[in-house]
């Protein structure tokens, strides 16, 4: 059974950067495709990025493409989301998730001030 734990959120000014981490326990995250989602107050949870299980291929939401990068370090059993050029609209709780299973972390808050 896989458990996920996000970290790395915080308060940053617009234009700044943050790197979120999603640490896995129980199973190797290398066995799974991994997603990042986010949810802002009053809004639906939305897809942000995905990294594939086999080839490490990546997919991004249009709103973050070119600014965010998803990656994985199998030795650390961790998936990352590097977020650059942050905007106030990026403020949300960020969650990691297994692509094909309904397994989520607890989320980490990102707040971008203007």
Order of alpha helices (4+ residues) and beta strands (2+ residues): beta-beta-beta-beta-beta-beta-beta-beta-beta-beta
